Amino acid sequence: MIYFYSHLVKYESLMGSLDELELSSSQKNDLAQIIDTSLYHMILDLVLSNLSAEDKKQFMILIHDNKNRDEIMGFLNEKINNIEDLITEASENLKEELHQDIKEAKRIKK
Amino acid sequence: MKFISQHEHYEHLRKKWIQKQKNILEKFWENHADFLRHLTLGGLGSLVILSTPGMKISPSIQKENYTQQVYLDTTLDKRVTLSQSLAPNLPDEVTNLSPSEETKIAGTLSDKFGFQVEAEMNGIRLNRTYGLIGGEQHLYRYPGDTLLAHFESLSDWAMFAPAGIAPHLGAWGYFAPSKPQFTTEEKNMEKYYIAVQTFLSPGYAENPQKYNEFFKYRKMLIVNPKTGQAVVADIADAGPSEWTGKQLGGSPEVMYLLGLGEGPRKGGVLYFFINDPSGTIPLGPIEPKK
């Protein structure tokens, strides 16, 4: 699935770390969906918290109408200062937490 | 006796990440519940909220979910109708179509999808229009491309990475000369690609250059006649070899969209050229219009 912010989030390090755990396909799928959903709502929260009431509605219409990424990001860049940096920073912070959790999981002795 | 799980890493992470997700969602709802409730009454709110295990849904959003279900039911009905329309003209086995079967099926598909599809275009046709499709690997898209760079979400990675990446380039080489020049359109060309037996096309041996120019990224409508699932795909590779017993191959995303992404990753599909001179029909999944 492509989200309007996908180009701002680098997943490769997480993919690599999860691959090292030798999870089954269904386990990978499960964890991947939890992360994607968490990131999506975290970014949605960030965006909505920085928009006026009228702009929030306009943003939700763009999402609802499945507009392309350029159109959605064009709108957000116009309305929120440095939104791309804010999204990148928020996603990097979450990724850092997830990496720490994976390190902790690896220390669990079987 | 102490029970020791074989999936301790997974269980540890799942427990931790479900809690993290719950915290994020609680904060989200705390900050925006009023706004979203107001928006849902206008029909927008729930469609942007991803489904989440255990997520509490307000009654107004439950009502909106009903509307989504109606939408889903309508789509599924159209697929069933398509499948039923195709069935009378399909042979029992996945084998070549007779000329009259091919004409009727092309007519049905053109009518259902709202654009012209053809078995033959510019005097060129493939060896088959009904055949067994098998799963292919991802293709390198530009110099320095990697498998992991193909995915824009972790869910896509989990679903489509296991197919791997082919050691060779596609039939037409890289999709873009470099990463900075790589466009969204080219991304979709690899994502929704098929491999077809260009070399078995009648007349190919006499004029391979002319035929390759025709086949290069040619758009095709691929339909799973059992389920009515369909994709607009482009020809980006040549194959599979005759000895495999298959007539075409689909990228991992194409196979998934045709309902053939799991199990044996093989099944019978119809495949016809799309007459789209102005390039308006986008690559990707497509639903019958009626």
Interface residues (C-beta under 8 A of the other chain):
Chain A: M1 I2 Y3 S6 H7 Y11 E12 L14 M15 G16 L18 L21 L23 S25 Q27 K28 N29 D30 L31 A32 Q33 I34 I35 D36 T37 S38 Y40 H41 M42 L44 D45 L48 S49 A53 K56 K57 M60 I61 I63 H64 E97 L98 D101 I102 E104 A105 K106 I108 K110
Chain B: I4 Q6 H7 E8 H9 Y10 H12 L13 R14 K16 W17 I18 K20 Q21 I24 L25 K27 F28 N31 H32 F35 L39 L44 G45 L47 V48 I49 L50 T52 T146 L148 A149 F151 E152 S153 L154 S155 D156 W157 A158 M159 A161 P162
